[in-house]
């Protein structure tokens, strides 16, 4: 039975809690961002583990640790309640993560250009590989999307042992249209010898073109192009939302099409900012240890 079925809709509303104290319109502070992002993504990690294995006691304990403080009421009492009723912990964690990702998505959206500027080319490219992409109306950008999608299809076909012809059939037909009737006939008569190599060559060409999409001549990432490309995708969704009739749930549309992008931006930024924070803390500790040793103290 769901939590609503157990305690009623009104009580569920009382249990939604604060989504990790994330203020969507708040200013960016690295330490605060790292702390709140850690809570959000750790909850996601342990919740995912429990979805895979409901008997993972360690994951349940960790999930409760990241859920109880953000549930209305006394934290210690919440922890006891969740220990005794794991299903309540899971229900509350799901609600908290849902509201938390919305708040984080709004936070990123409010300052997305400045946050994108904090990410390097590799991070931006990893986001590009993970998120849904849209028709932007820019022919070059849409070619990039089609290349990425084709590469993903090829990778999935390889994993699932699917005939590459199922993925590259159109590209093969385009090639046939460019060669002479004699060449087509030769390929047709020797398919078992030529077709596998031909499909591999087409696949390799697509892979190479995809890898060059955001690269400069020296092989480095073209960061401005990556940022502009991602922003063009956000603009495409916003334009579509602006034209929506009153009957469309814009919140749901945003949740499905923009939030996935923003959460990946937050995830990438969290990892890099956390790393910088740890490096600074380690450096500060070493300076302190050196001063202590200079005073004859053991560290």
N, C-alpha and C positions, 0 to 999 in steps of 0.2 A: 504493500500500500504506500502511496506517496505521502510526503510530509503534509500536504494539504488535506489528504484524507485522514491523517492521524490527528492533526490539531486545528484544522480549519484555515481558510484563506487569510483571515485577518491576523491570525497568529503568525502565519508565514511572513506576512508583510512586516511584522515587528522584528522578525529574525533576519531581515536582509542585511542589516549591519552597515558599517561604513566600508566602502570598497578600498581598503588599505589607506584610507585618508588621502587619496589622490584627488587633488583639486584640479579639474580640467582647465581652469583659467589661471592657475597659479604660475608663478615665475619659475624658471628653471634653476635648480640648485643641484649640483652634482651629487652631493652626499645624500640629500633627500631622495633624489631620483633613484640612486642605487639601492637605498634601503627599501623603498616602496616597490621597486621592480623586483627585488629579490623575493619579497613576500608573495608577489603575484605569480612569478614564474616557478617558485618552489611549490606553491600550492598546485599549480598546473602539473608539475612533475609528479607529485605524490598522488594526485587524483588520477592521473593517467595510469600509474602503476596499479592502483586499486581497481581500475576498470578492467585491466588485463588479468589481475589476480586478486579477487576479493578477499583472499586469506592472507595477504601480505600484511602481517601485523606491524612490521617496522614502518611501512608506508602509511598505515593508518595512524600510528602514533605521531609521525611527522605531520600528516595532514591536520590532525587535531591541533598541533602546536601552532600551525599557521592560520587556523580557522577561529579558535576560541577567542583570541584577543579582539577580533573584529566583529564578534557577535554581541549584541546588546546584553547587558547584565554583567555579573561578576565573572572574570576570566577563569578563576579556579573552579567555580560552580559549573561553568560551561564545559570545562575539560572533563569534570566528573560525569556530567550529563552525556557528553559525547563518548566517553569510555564505556558507559553503560548502554548507550544506544548508538552504535556505529552508523546505522542508517540515517540518523539525524545529522551526524557529522558530514556524511556524504551529501545529503540534501543541502545543508548549509554551505558546504564547500562549493557545490555547483552554483548556488545562487550568488555566493561571494565572488567566485571567479567570473561569472557572467557580468555582474555589475562592475567588477574591477577592470575587466577588459574594455568595457564601454567607457569608463572614466579615463583609462589610460589612452584609449583611442582618441578621445576628445582632447586630452592633454597634448598628444602628438599633433593632432590636426591644427590646434590653436597656434602652434609654433613649428610647423613641419619644415619650413624652409631652413630655419636656423638649426634644427636638429639634423636635417639631412647634411648640412655643411659640416657637422661633427664626424660624419662617417667617411671612411676612405673608399677608394675604388673597389677593393675586394669585398668590403662589407655591403656596398651598394649593389654589386653584382650578385651577391648571395641572396639579397632581397629580391632582385629581379628574377632569379631562378625559382623562388618559392611561391610568389604571390600570383593571384589571378590577374590576367592582363586583358585589356579591352581595346575595342576599335576606337582609335583616337582621331581618325580623319587625316592623320599625317601618314602619307604613303610609306615613307621610309621607316617610321616607327612601327607601322602595322606589319611591314615585312619582317622586322626584328621579332615581333610577337610570333608570327607564323613560323619563323625559323626555330625559335625556342620550343614551341609546341611540337614541331616535327621531331626535334631532338629528343624531347620527352617521350614521344610515341615510340621512337626507335629504341630507347633505353628500356621501356616497358616491354616491347616486343622481344628484346634479347633476354630479359629476365624470365619472361613467360614462355620462351621458346616458340614464339609466333613467327610465321613465315614473313620475312621482310617485305614481300610483295604486297602484303595487306596494308603496309604503311607507305610504300614507295611506288605504288601502282600509277598514281598520277604523274609523278616525276618521270617514270619510265615511258609513259605515253608521250610526254612532252619531248623526251629524247628521240623517240621513234619518229615524231613529226619533223625532226630536224635532219634526219639522215636519209640516205637514198633508199629506194625500194630494194636494191640488191643487198644493201647492208641489213635491212630489216629481215629479208628472206634468210640471209646467212645466220642471223641471230636465232630466228625461228627454227631453223633446221638443226641448230646446235645448242638449244636452250640449256641442256644439262651441263654443258661445258662453259658456256659464256654467261648465262643469266646470274649465277651466284656472284661472279666477279664484278659484273656490271652493277648489280644492286649494291655491292659493297662500295664500289667507286662512287656511286651516287650518294650513299650514306656518308662516306668520308667527306665528300664535298660540302654537304649540308653541315656536318659537324665543324669543319674548318670555317665556313662562312659565319656560323653562329658564334664561334670563339672570337672572331674579329669584329663583331658587332659594336663593341664599346672599347676597342683597343686603338691606341695611338700607334704611329709607325714604329716607335721604339719598344712596343709591346706592353707599355703601361696602360692602365685604365684611363679612359677619358671621363673623368669624374663629372665635369659640367654636363656632358651629354647624358650620363646616367641619371643625374638629378633631374634634368629637364624631361627625360623620358618618363620617369616615375611620376613627376608632377603632371605631365600630359595625361596620364592614366587617371589621376585624381580629378583633374578638370573634366575629363570625359564623363565620369560618374556624376559630378556636381551639375554639369549641364543637363544630364538626363534627369536628375532629381528635380531640377528647376522647371522642367517641362512636364512633370508628372501631374495627372489629374488629381483632384481632391480625394478620390477613393483609394489612392495608393498610399500604403504605409511607408512613409519616407524613412522612418526610424529603422524599420526592418531592412529596407533597401540599403541604407548606410551600413548597417550591421553586417550585411552579406558581402558588400562590394568594396567598402573603404576600410572598415575595421581590420580585416586581415592584413592589409598593407601597413597600417599604423602599428599594429602589434609587432610585426616583424621589424619595423624601425626601432621600436622600443627595446625589443629583444637584442638586436645588434648593438644598440647604443649602451645598453646595460652591461654587456660583456666587455666592451672596450673601456667604459668609464670605471667599471669595477677593477679592471686590470691596472688602470692608471692610479686609482686610489690605493691599491695594494702596494704598488711600486713606491708611492710616496710615503706610505706608512712604514714600509720596510727601510727606506732611506732614512727616515726620521729616527727609527729605532736604532739603526747602525750608528748614527751620529751620537745619540744618547749613550749607547754602549761604549763608544770610543771615549767620550768625556768621562764616563764612570771609571773606565780602566785607567785613564790618565790620572785620576785621583786615587789610584791604588785599590779600587773596588773590584770585586769579582762579579762578573755578569754571566 
